[in-house]
């Protein structure tokens, strides 16, 4: 799905009930706000700056997030990986 738009990426994740992980914070922050304003929902979005963390650090932070929040708690949430040090 690498050639799909941001909206298509999120729609696919929504259809699968999956949280979306992205480096595209600005667009997905906007899409998140628009969806909620329109009464739509999603399973969750996690954003991270692409160059800021090593792959290992991303995984460590994602594991902390996964351990702290259930799928239900992620529903309609926008999480920044920077919060999960």
N, C-alpha and C positions, 0 to 999 in steps of 0.2 A: 504493500500500500504506500510505498515511498513516493509515488507520483500523485497521491491524492491530496486534496485541500485539507486544511486544518479542521474545517467543519465535518468533512467526510471521515477523517481520522477519529474525531470524537463520536460521531454517529456510529461508526463501527464498534468502538469501545462500549458505547451505550447499549447497542444491540446484544452485545456479549456479556453485559453486566460487569465490565472490567474497568478498573481505574487506569487512567491514561497517564503515562510518564513522558514529560517533554522538556526540551531545553528552550522552547519558544514561549517564554513567560508573557511577553507583551500581548501576543495574539490570544493566548489561551485565557489570560486574565479577562480580556475583553469578551471573549466567547462565553466564559463562565458567567459574567455579569449579565450578558444579554439573555442567556438561557433562563437564569433565575428570574429576571424581569418579565420574561414571557411566560412564566409558570412552568417551564420545562425542567427536567432534572437530568442528572448524570450520576455515574457511580463514583466519581471523584477524579480530581486532576492533581498530579504532583509535578511541580516545576522546579528546575534546577539550572543554574548557569552552566553552560557547556564546558567552559575552560577552567572553572573554579576548583573542581574536585577530581581526584584521580578516580578511576573505575572502582578501586577498592573502597575509597571513601564514600562514593555514591552507594555502593552496596551496603556498607555499614550503616549509613543513615537510613536507607530504605528499610533495612531490617529492624531498626529502632522504631520507625513509623509503623511497620507491620505488626510489631509486638505490642504497640501502644493503642492502636485503633482497629476496631473490627470493620468489616465491610459495611455494616450498617452505619457506623460512625463516620465513614468516609463519604457516604451518600451526599451529593451536592456540595462537597467540600473542595476547596482549593488550598492545597498544602505547599509550602515552600520547603524544599529540602534543607535549606540553611537553618531551619528551626530545629533540626534533629541531629545536633552535634553529639 
